Amino acid sequence: MSAPSRRDLMTTFAIGACACGTAACSGPWPDSGYDSASPPVGNPDTGTANNDTGGGNTGTPSGFNAGNVSQFSTGDLAAVGNGAAVGRDSGGIYAMSTICTHAGCDMSRYGSVDSSGMYCSCHGSQFDTNGDVTRGPAGRAENHYQVTVTGSGDIYVDTTQTVSQDTRVSV
């Protein structure tokens, strides 16, 4: 058996390098939680999810049903779907976007949303429980949304209506 030619060695090396490069670029990235095969799912400029149609409730109040106030204690923050989170603090109930203002990743899917704030695993941005940036690369706070609470305590979030960050509904 003769030794492989230089051309055979170079061809084998090139095929191996291409295979390794393809595997390395195809994700998912094990440490970040970001699946590179899935694009970000929101618009970082508006803070809305790409599938957001402005609600889902055909009657009054406008928006989608995000649960009941009885589910939220003071200090809670939880993702409720449609690219939104609901929180409760000493001022009352509020809602904000879970779409990272850096690149549009939905932190409820790629990261975490809980009583300590929000974390985006796509690029490492962090937000406090009011949506203010505590660590970049995100450069601006999260949008807050109009909240309506019915007499029975049902929470409706209207992601088509932004409000100031200090807006709360007393409960």
N, C-alpha and C positions, 0 to 999 in steps of 0.2 A: 504494500500500500504506500503510495507516495504522499508526501507532505502537501497540504492544501496550498494552492497558489495565493499570491498576494491579493489578486482580484476576488477570490473566494472568501478570504478573510475579511476584506473590506465590505463586501456585500453582506456577509453575516453580521458584521458590526453595525452597518447602516440599518438593517432590518430590526435588530435588537434595540438600537437607539430610538427608532421611530415608535416601536411598540411601547417602550418605557415612557416616552414623551406623551403619547396618546393616553396611556393609563393615568399619568400624573395630571393631565389637564381635564379629565372627564369627570372629576368629583364623584360623589359628594366629598367635601372637605371635612375630614373627621373631627377637627378641633373647632371649626366655626359653626357647624350646624347648617351651613348654607349649601344647598344643592345647586351646583352650577348649571345643571340641566334645566332648572326652573327659573324663569326670569323673576325679578322683583314683581310683587303683585299689587303695587300701588303707585300713586303719583305723589312724589315728594313735594311738589309745589302746592297741591291742594289738600294733601293728607287724606285723600279718599282711595278706597280700594277700587281696582279696575272693574269689579263686578257690581259696584255700588250704583243703584238706580235711583237713589234718593228716597229710599224708604222701603216699603213692603207692606205697610198698613194702608188700606184703602180708605179708612174713615178718619175721624178725628180722635186723638191727636195725630199729627203727622210723624213719620219716622217708623222705625221698627221697634218691636217690643224687646227690651233688653233685660227683662226680669222684673223682680219686685223689690221694693226697698227693704223688705224683711230679709233678703239675701245678703245685704251689705251692712257691715258694722263700720263704725268710725275707724278710719285707717285702711280700709280695704280698697283695692284696685284690681279689676279683673277684666280680661278680654271678653267681649260679648258678641263678637261676630261683626261682619260688614266693615271691617277695618276700624273698629271702635273699642274703647274700654270705658267702663263706668267705675267711678270712684266715689267714696264718701269720706268727708272730713268733718270738722266741727261746724263748717258752714252749711253742709248739706250734700246733696247728690250732684255730680257733674259728669260730663262725658268728654272724651278727647280721642284723637286719632291714634291708632297703633301703627300707622305707616311712617317709617323712619324718614325724617326730613333730609337725610343725606342722599340716599339712592333709591328710596321707595320700597324697601323690604317691609313686609308685614311682620312686626315683632311678635305677634301672637303665634306666628308660624315659624319664623326664623329668629328665635330669641326667647325672651320671657317678659311677661306682664304680671306683676304681683305687687304686694303691699310695700315692697322696697323700691318700686319704680319700674322702668322698662329698659330692656337691654336688647340691642340689635346685634345678632351674631354674624350678620353679613360683613360688617366692617368695624364693629366694636363700639358704636355710639351708645351712650347711656343717658337716660332721662329720669328726673325725679318724679314723684307721684302727681305733680301738677304739670308735667310735660316739659319742664325746662331742661335744657341740655346740661348735663354734668360732666360729660366726656365726649369729645368729638370722634370722628370727623363731622358729625352733624353740626350745622351752624345756626339753626334756629329752633325755637320751641315748637311743640306740637299744637295743631289747631284744636280748639275746644268747640263742642257742638251743642246745639239747642237741646235741652232736656225738658220733657213734660212728665209730671207725675200725676196719675189719676187719683181719684178719691180712694180707690181700693189699693193704692200703692204701686200700681204697674208703672214701669219706667219706659218711656218712649224716647229714642234718640233720633234726631233728624240730622243726618250727616250732610245735608245740603245747606244747612244754616249754621254758620260759624258765629261764635260769641266770644267775649273777652275771657281771658284765663281765670278771672276771679268770679265768673258767673256760677252761682250755685242755686239749687232748688231746695229750700228748707223743707225738712221732713220731721 
